[in-house]
Amino acid sequence: MANALVSIQIIPTTPQGEGVIPFVDKAIEVISQSGVKYFVSPLETTMEGELEELLAIVKKMSDVMVEAGCPSVISQIKIYHRADGLASMDALTEKYRP
């Protein structure tokens, strides 16, 4: 059972000053390939899983940006961690769904 939610907004400085969306897409692909449950929203992506695994994904996202030629990367991160292992995107948002 997941014990953490991690939301990340990644803002790379692009190599030639081009738009960031193709680079953000590469970062989201890292999440997709990891196999964790995730949700993409307009300004950030939220992942659900074990805290250690999610933080490793955040590091890999940054590494991929550097490998893509980005001279710097800002990652804004929010972490919700529960020792009892009951962290769930669905549970926290169910009352807002129609």
C-alpha positions in Angstrom: 0.0 0.0 0.0 1.3 3.5 -0.9 2.6 5.6 2.0 3.2 8.8 0.1 2.0 11.3 -2.5 4.5 13.4 -4.3 3.5 16.3 -6.5 6.2 17.8 -8.8 6.4 20.7 -11.1 9.6 20.6 -13.1 10.8 23.8 -14.8 13.9 23.2 -16.9 16.0 25.9 -18.5 16.1 24.7 -22.1 19.4 24.4 -24.0 18.5 26.9 -26.8 15.8 28.9 -25.0 13.1 26.9 -26.7 9.7 26.1 -25.0 9.7 23.8 -22.0 6.8 21.5 -22.9 8.8 18.9 -24.9 11.2 18.7 -22.0 8.3 18.4 -19.4 6.9 15.6 -21.6 10.2 13.8 -21.2 10.0 14.2 -17.5 6.5 12.8 -17.4 7.6 9.9 -19.5 10.1 9.0 -16.6 7.1 8.8 -14.3 5.0 6.8 -16.8 7.9 4.2 -17.3 8.2 3.8 -13.5 4.9 2.1 -13.2 3.6 4.1 -10.3 0.1 5.5 -10.2 0.2 9.2 -11.3 -2.1 12.0 -12.4 -1.1 14.9 -14.7 -2.7 18.2 -14.0 -2.0 21.5 -15.8 0.6 22.8 -13.4 2.0 19.6 -11.7 2.0 15.9 -11.7 1.1 13.8 -8.6 2.5 10.3 -8.0 1.4 7.7 -5.5 3.7 5.1 -4.0 6.4 4.5 -1.5 8.3 7.7 -0.6 11.8 6.3 -1.3 10.7 5.1 -4.8 9.0 8.5 -5.6 12.0 10.5 -4.6 14.2 8.3 -6.8 11.8 9.1 -9.7 12.2 12.8 -8.9 16.0 12.4 -9.1 15.7 10.5 -12.4 13.5 13.2 -13.9 16.2 15.8 -13.1 18.9 13.6 -14.5 16.9 13.2 -17.8 16.6 17.0 -18.1 20.4 17.3 -17.7 20.9 14.5 -20.3 18.6 16.4 -22.6 21.0 19.4 -22.4 19.2 21.6 -19.9 21.7 23.7 -18.0 19.5 23.9 -14.9 16.3 22.5 -13.5 13.9 23.7 -10.8 11.7 21.1 -9.2 8.9 22.3 -6.9 7.9 19.3 -4.8 5.1 18.7 -2.4 5.1 15.5 -0.2 2.3 13.9 1.7 3.7 11.0 3.8 1.8 8.7 6.1 3.6 6.2 8.3 0.4 4.0 8.3 0.6 3.6 4.6 -2.8 5.1 3.7 -1.8 7.8 1.2 -4.2 7.7 -1.7 -5.0 10.2 -4.4 -8.5 8.7 -4.7 -9.2 8.9 -1.0 -8.2 12.5 -0.8 -10.2 13.7 -3.8 -13.3 11.4 -3.8 -15.6 14.0 -2.3 -14.8 16.4 -5.2 -15.7 14.0 -8.0 -19.2 14.3 -9.5 
